[in-house]
């Protein structure tokens, strides 16, 4: 492909990704969901990578007095005058998050039925909102969280465990706010948009059990300290269940989700004259396996015009997983893209972009990367063996060497992964 067409393809994919991120910005999607002011106090609480931006949008549009605090990831703070913004560790909880969570719980003590609590929740809240349950130490939570991140467990499985290790998740934060009215506004980063899996559901009832959490830990062969096993077998570890009177009258609204972001990206491509085929916003599984499947679909489109005729764009979202066995950083979007590249074997006319809309692919300050028809050739020219990089879970290092990493910095939102494959061959 001539350099100009190559550059145009990359720019189109970047513009689509930016549109997806813009569609989920709290300034655009939060104001229309605010409740009316109460007769009493208004307290704002929350946690997540988008929580500070959500708090800023709320402040600008709230007609009366308010106070509160939200917890966000380091580097994700935005200016607020009435709501305190606290930064803490993610994806592994740290002492700052622990101290902030205790203060947040103190804020909602002693409220009345005349008071209103607005809880702003987004992806990342599971790590940022952290308070160990009875019999569990903070160090236990940190170690288990780290083990889950590299185990290959799905986000729903990880969050089930987190809920039952916590004194704040699984509806417990909502119970702490009782009897005040509680309005939860959510930005979803999980497949299926189930509120119980967004930041491990701090304000919604939890139908899962401690036995479910124990089964997940056993499934992924994650060793448990004896005190943690005792805690999970104790009835005190159970989360707040459906029908609990302390949750009566509360409301929960998803204000942005992956589907909205993908549809915004699709409109960019369609304005450029390219048909878009959306395969779904909830694709899960090992990132390298999803890469192989997408490569098969892409090849068939390019060679046979089925199931979609080229030129076109194949778009998808969701949250894949990476079981880390090597010493790479294990980002799921770069792993997907590296697997896709290997399976395509330099197929002409194929470009792709895979990135996380929060700007963080796994545990690195990288959003994702881009693939071009000559990705493998350029790697071989540098002495890099793509299969070895994949085996080592080193997608970050692979694309960094090629200069093809996508680095956005904080995006102040989080609606999961974005994958776009442009087929022009």
C-alpha positions in Angstrom: 0.0 0.0 0.0 1.4 3.4 -0.9 2.5 5.5 2.1 -0.4 8.0 1.7 -3.0 5.2 1.9 -1.1 3.6 4.8 -1.3 6.9 6.7 -4.9 7.4 5.9 -5.8 3.9 7.2 -4.0 4.6 10.5 -5.6 8.0 10.8 -9.1 6.6 10.3 -8.6 4.0 13.0 -7.2 6.5 15.4 -10.2 8.8 14.7 -12.6 6.0 15.4 -10.9 5.2 18.7 -11.1 8.8 19.7 -14.8 9.0 18.9 -15.4 5.9 21.1 -13.6 7.6 24.0 -15.3 11.0 23.4 -18.8 9.3 23.4 -18.2 8.0 27.0 -16.9 11.3 28.4 -18.9 12.2 31.6 -19.4 15.8 30.5 -21.5 14.4 27.6 -23.4 11.6 29.2 -23.9 12.4 32.9 -25.9 15.7 33.3 -29.2 14.4 31.9 -29.2 11.6 34.5 -28.9 13.8 37.6 -31.8 13.5 40.2 -33.6 16.5 41.7 -32.0 18.0 44.8 -33.3 16.6 48.2 -34.8 18.4 51.2 -31.6 17.5 53.1 -27.9 17.1 52.3 -26.4 15.9 49.0 -23.4 13.7 49.5 -21.3 12.6 46.4 -19.2 9.5 46.7 -17.6 7.2 44.1 -14.7 5.3 42.7 -13.2 4.5 39.4 -11.0 5.8 36.6 -13.8 8.0 35.4 -15.0 9.1 38.8 -13.2 12.4 39.0 -14.4 13.4 35.6 -17.9 12.4 36.6 -17.6 14.5 39.8 -16.5 17.5 37.8 -19.4 17.2 35.4 -21.8 16.8 38.3 -20.4 19.9 40.1 -20.9 22.0 37.0 -24.6 21.0 36.7 -25.8 20.7 40.3 -28.2 23.5 41.3 -27.6 23.4 45.1 -25.1 22.7 47.8 -23.2 19.4 47.8 -20.1 17.8 49.4 -18.3 14.5 49.1 -15.3 12.6 47.9 -14.4 10.2 45.1 -11.4 7.9 44.6 -9.6 7.7 41.2 -6.4 6.3 39.8 -3.1 8.2 40.1 -3.0 10.7 37.2 -6.8 10.7 36.6 -7.8 13.6 38.9 -9.7 16.5 37.5 -10.3 19.9 39.2 -13.3 20.1 41.6 -14.1 22.8 44.1 -16.7 21.0 46.3 -16.0 17.3 45.9 -12.6 16.1 47.1 -10.6 14.0 44.6 -8.3 11.4 46.1 -5.9 9.4 43.9 -4.9 5.8 44.8 -3.4 2.6 43.3 -4.8 0.6 40.4 -4.9 -2.3 39.4 -3.5 -3.4 42.8 -4.9 -1.6 45.8 -2.6 0.5 47.9 -2.6 2.2 51.3 -3.9 5.5 49.8 -7.0 3.6 48.5 -7.5 1.9 51.9 -7.4 5.2 53.8 -9.7 7.0 51.3 -12.2 4.2 51.5 -12.4 4.5 55.3 -13.0 8.2 54.9 -15.6 7.6 52.3 -17.5 5.3 54.6 -17.4 7.9 57.3 -19.0 10.5 55.0 -22.2 8.4 54.7 -22.7 7.8 58.4 -25.6 9.3 60.2 -27.7 10.3 57.2 -31.5 10.6 57.2 -34.3 9.9 54.8 -34.2 13.5 53.7 -30.6 13.2 52.4 -29.4 12.1 49.0 -26.2 10.2 48.2 -25.1 10.2 44.5 -22.5 7.4 43.9 -20.3 7.8 40.8 -18.9 4.4 39.8 -16.8 3.3 36.8 -14.3 0.7 35.9 -11.2 0.5 38.2 -13.4 0.9 41.3 -12.7 -2.6 42.4 -9.1 -1.8 43.2 -9.7 1.8 44.3 -12.5 1.2 46.7 -10.8 -1.2 49.1 -11.7 -2.3 52.6 -10.9 -5.9 53.7 -13.7 -7.9 55.2 -13.6 -9.5 58.7 -10.7 -11.8 59.2 -8.9 -10.6 56.0 -5.8 -8.4 56.0 -5.0 -5.7 53.4 -2.0 -7.7 52.4 -4.2 -10.7 51.7 -6.4 -8.5 49.4 -3.3 -7.2 47.5 -1.8 -10.6 47.0 -5.1 -12.2 45.8 -5.9 -9.3 43.5 -2.4 -9.6 41.9 -2.9 -13.4 41.5 -6.3 -12.9 39.9 -5.0 -10.4 37.4 -2.6 -12.9 35.9 -4.7 -16.1 36.3 -6.9 -15.8 33.2 -10.1 -15.4 35.2 -12.8 -13.4 33.6 -13.8 -10.0 35.0 -17.0 -11.5 36.4 -15.1 -14.2 38.2 -12.5 -11.7 39.6 -15.2 -9.4 40.9 -17.1 -12.3 42.5 -14.0 -13.0 44.6 -13.4 -9.3 45.3 -17.0 -8.9 46.6 -16.6 -11.6 49.2 -13.2 -10.3 50.4 -14.6 -6.8 51.0 -16.4 -4.8 53.6 -17.6 -2.2 51.0 -18.4 -4.1 47.7 -21.3 -6.4 47.0 -24.0 -3.9 48.1 -22.2 -3.1 51.4 -21.6 0.6 50.5 -25.4 1.0 49.8 -26.2 -0.5 53.1 -23.9 2.0 54.8 -25.8 4.8 53.2 -29.2 3.7 54.5 -31.7 5.3 55.2 -30.6 8.1 52.7 -31.8 7.9 49.2 -29.1 6.4 47.0 -28.7 7.2 43.3 -25.9 5.3 41.5 -24.6 6.5 38.1 -22.5 4.0 36.3 -20.0 4.0 33.4 -19.9 0.3 32.3 -16.6 -1.4 31.4 -17.8 -5.0 31.6 -19.3 -7.4 29.1 -23.1 -7.4 29.5 -23.2 -4.2 31.6 -24.3 -6.0 34.8 -24.0 -3.5 37.6 -22.8 -6.2 40.0 -19.6 -6.4 37.9 -18.9 -2.7 37.6 -16.4 -2.0 40.4 -17.6 -5.2 42.0 -21.1 -3.7 42.7 -20.6 -1.6 45.8 -24.2 -0.3 45.7 -26.3 -3.2 44.3 -27.5 -6.5 45.6 -25.2 -9.5 45.0 -26.8 -12.9 44.1 -23.4 -14.7 44.2 -22.1 -16.4 47.3 -18.9 -17.0 49.2 -19.1 -20.6 48.0 -18.9 -19.3 44.4 -15.8 -17.2 45.3 -14.1 -20.3 46.8 -14.9 -22.3 43.7 -13.4 -19.7 41.4 -10.2 -19.5 43.5 -9.9 -23.3 43.3 -10.6 -23.3 39.6 -7.6 -21.1 38.9 -5.5 -22.8 41.5 -4.9 -19.7 43.5 -3.6 -20.7 47.0 -5.4 -19.3 50.0 -4.0 -18.3 53.4 -5.8 -20.2 56.1 -7.4 -17.0 57.5 -8.8 -16.1 54.1 -10.3 -19.5 53.7 -11.9 -19.3 57.2 -13.3 -15.9 56.4 -14.9 -17.0 53.1 -16.5 -20.0 54.9 -17.9 -17.7 57.6 -21.5 -16.4 57.1 -20.1 -12.9 57.8 -18.4 -12.8 54.4 -21.7 -12.9 52.6 -22.6 -9.8 50.6 -25.9 -7.9 50.6 -28.5 -10.1 48.9 -31.5 -9.1 46.7 -34.5 -8.1 48.7 -32.5 -6.5 51.5 -34.6 -3.6 53.0 -31.5 -1.3 53.2 -31.5 -1.1 49.4 -35.2 -0.3 48.9 -35.9 2.8 46.9 -32.3 3.1 45.5 -31.8 3.6 41.8 -29.0 2.5 39.4 -28.5 4.0 35.9 -25.8 3.1 33.3 -25.0 6.4 31.7 -22.4 5.1 29.2 -21.4 1.6 28.0 -19.2 -0.1 25.4 -22.0 -0.3 22.8 -22.5 3.5 22.8 -18.8 4.0 22.2 -18.6 1.4 19.4 -21.6 3.0 17.7 -19.9 6.4 17.8 -16.8 4.9 16.2 -18.9 3.2 13.5 -20.4 6.6 12.6 -16.8 7.9 11.9 -16.1 5.1 9.5 -19.5 5.4 7.8 -18.9 9.1 7.1 -15.7 8.0 5.4 -17.7 5.7 3.1 -16.8 2.4 4.8 -19.4 -0.1 5.9 -19.0 -1.3 9.5 -19.8 -4.7 10.9 -20.1 -4.8 14.7 -19.5 -8.2 16.1 -20.5 -7.4 19.6 -19.5 -5.4 22.7 -19.1 -8.4 25.0 -16.4 -10.7 23.5 -14.4 -12.5 26.1 -11.8 -15.3 26.2 -8.0 -15.5 26.0 -6.8 -12.5 24.0 -4.5 -14.7 21.8 -7.4 -17.0 21.0 -9.7 -14.1 20.1 -6.9 -12.8 17.8 -6.8 -16.1 15.9 -10.6 -16.1 15.4 -10.6 -12.5 14.2 -7.8 -13.4 11.8 -9.9 -16.2 10.3 -12.9 -13.9 9.8 -10.6 -11.2 8.3 -9.0 -13.6 5.8 -12.3 -14.9 4.6 -13.6 -11.4 4.1 -10.5 -10.4 2.1 -10.4 -13.6 0.0 -14.0 -14.4 -0.5 -16.1 -11.4 0.4 -17.8 -13.4 3.1 -19.3 -12.9 5.6 -18.5 -9.2 4.7 -17.4 -7.7 1.4 -14.3 -5.5 1.5 -13.5 -2.8 1.9 -15.1 -2.7 5.3 -14.3 -2.4 9.0 -14.9 -5.2 11.5 -15.5 -3.7 14.9 -15.8 -5.4 18.4 -15.5 -4.8 22.1 -15.5 -6.7 25.3 -12.8 -7.7 27.8 -10.4 -10.5 26.9 -8.0 -12.1 29.4 -4.3 -13.0 29.4 -3.0 -15.9 31.4 0.6 -14.6 32.0 3.1 -17.4 31.8 6.1 -15.3 30.5 7.8 -12.2 31.9 6.1 -9.7 29.6 3.5 -7.2 30.9 0.5 -9.1 29.6 -1.6 -6.3 28.1 -4.7 -7.9 26.6 -5.0 -5.6 23.6 -1.4 -5.9 22.5 -1.6 -9.6 23.0 -4.7 -9.8 20.8 -3.0 -7.7 18.2 0.2 -9.7 18.2 -1.8 -12.9 17.8 -3.8 -11.4 15.0 -0.6 -10.3 13.2 0.9 -13.8 13.5 -2.3 -15.5 12.2 -2.6 -13.0 9.3 1.0 -13.5 8.2 1.4 -10.1 6.6 -1.9 -10.3 4.7 -2.1 -7.3 2.3 -4.6 -4.6 2.9 -5.2 -5.3 6.6 -4.8 -2.6 9.3 -6.0 -2.9 12.9 -6.1 -1.0 16.1 -6.8 -2.5 19.6 -6.8 -0.4 22.7 -8.5 0.0 26.1 -10.7 3.1 26.3 -9.2 4.0 29.7 -5.8 4.4 28.2 -4.3 1.5 30.1 -3.7 -1.9 28.6 -3.2 -4.3 31.5 -0.7 -2.9 34.0 1.2 -0.5 31.7 0.8 3.1 30.8 -0.1 2.1 27.2 -3.6 2.1 25.7 -2.9 -0.5 23.0 -1.2 -0.6 19.6 -1.7 -0.6 15.8 -1.1 -3.3 13.2 -0.1 -2.7 9.6 0.4 -5.2 6.7 4.2 -5.0 7.2 4.2 -5.4 11.0 5.8 -8.9 10.8 8.4 -7.9 8.2 9.5 -4.9 10.3 9.8 -7.1 13.4 11.9 -9.7 11.6 14.1 -6.9 10.3 14.8 -5.9 13.9 15.6 -9.5 14.8 12.4 -9.9 16.8 10.6 -13.3 16.6 6.8 -12.6 16.9 6.0 -16.1 18.2 8.5 -15.8 21.0 7.1 -12.4 22.0 3.6 -13.9 22.1 4.7 -16.9 24.2 6.4 -14.4 26.6 3.2 -12.3 26.9 5.3 -9.4 25.6 2.9 -7.6 23.2 3.9 -4.3 24.8 7.6 -4.9 24.1 6.9 -6.1 20.5 4.9 -3.1 19.4 7.2 -0.7 21.4 10.2 -1.9 19.3 8.2 -1.1 16.1 7.1 2.3 17.3 3.4 1.2 17.0 2.2 1.5 20.6 -0.8 3.7 21.1 -0.2 6.0 24.2 -3.0 8.3 25.1 -2.4 9.2 28.7 -5.5 9.3 31.0 -8.8 9.4 29.0 -11.0 10.0 32.1 -13.5 7.3 31.1 -13.6 3.6 30.7 -15.9 1.6 28.5 -13.7 -1.4 27.9 -11.7 -2.6 24.9 -11.9 -1.3 21.4 -10.9 -3.5 18.4 -11.2 -2.3 14.8 -9.9 -4.2 11.7 -9.8 -2.3 8.4 -10.0 -4.7 5.4 -9.2 -3.0 2.1 -7.5 -6.0 0.3 
